[in-house]
């Protein structure tokens, strides 16, 4: 009987805790996730409009390299000029996050896919990323973006000639 009561109390506690935590995480990260969605929509259509979403003190880290926003915008523009009928798609899952009055963060699992009509390309990048946001003049801006590449197990070695280049085995 004691074991049954303990099981009931423990299960109820777990369910109540998970129900209480889930909406708080969603409420705390929805604004930040929406900013990332706006950025996703601009990357392959109008990358010059990305600047207002980023802090002047921005640091971008991709794996072990630092990137500058202006160089990233140039790369997006170059990609758009070379790839006819380009289609970009980002699948993002928020793994963790929180938001205070002045600072917020999200940890994400991302799969980015780029396909084009003029070349046979299905460029996919699987990463885990952390974004730190700070409030500047009332708007949320990304002040730190750090992404680490992960292997994309949905790509079979025969499907993509660059599979091992994009997914090195260490």
Secondary structure, 3 states (H helix, E strand, C coil): CHHHHHHHHHHHHHHHHHHHHHHHHHHHHHHHHHHHHHHHHHHCCCHHHHHHHEEEEEEEEECCEEECHHHHHHHHHHHHHHCCCCEEEEEEEEEEEEECCCEEEEEEEEEEEEECCCCCCEEEEEEEEEEEEEEECCEEEEEEEEEEEECCCCCCCCCCCCHHHHCCCC
